[in-house]
Amino acid sequence: MLQLYFFPMACSLSSRIALMEAGIEAQYHLAHIWTKKIVDDGSDFRGVSPKGAVPVLVLANGERLTESAAVLQYIADVKPKAGLAPSFGDPDRYRLQEWLSYIGAEIHKAFLFPTFWYKDDGSLAKPRARITQTLAVPAAHLAEREFLVGDRFTVADAHLTWALLLLRPAGLDIAQWPSLSAYLERMQARPAVREAVATEMALRKNLAA
């Protein structure tokens, strides 16, 4: 059975969504990204991954996979009939990688990561100025499309859904991008997405208590 190390509402939410959309049973371990402790037993999370970051996917053979783009692609390929990634040889498979890379680099690491990790002492001015242009790209792409790649939900949608959910806590009103607002509403209406988000919001609330 696959095992996912996650932190509530961190980028590992994308992996939970993908697992649930694919109907893949998994064990979930909460790893606190601030204390670097595994909540189950208090052990050092860096013993699981020296990076100390989520997600970490433990495969059936015990090997560990990190980085959202790789983890999401693996989950999609575990159950290809779920259609969470285009098949080998399909040109759209590279479009999937294009979007996973863009979301990870340009939205997550360039904006969400510094916004939530660093004190706003003026150093966030450039990321905040740039994010409007960054989000204009998926906004234009989704203006007349339901999903990022092809005509069905893929792991790229799982990743973008997570990123968009964090825009409001990061101080951005998604309403300024109507296509993204409508897209997020559609994604949140999916049962697996709704359940995954509700689960992690409840866990996040318990951690803060």
PyMOL commands that set and color helices and strands:
alter all, ss='L'
color gray80, all
select helices_A, chain A and resi 13-22+45-47+68-78+80-82+92-117+125-141+155-165+174-176+178-188+191-208
alter helices_A, ss='H'
color red, helices_A
select strands_A, chain A and resi 2-6+26-32+37-38+56-58+64-66
alter strands_A, ss='S'
color yellow, strands_A
deselect
rebuild
show_as cartoon
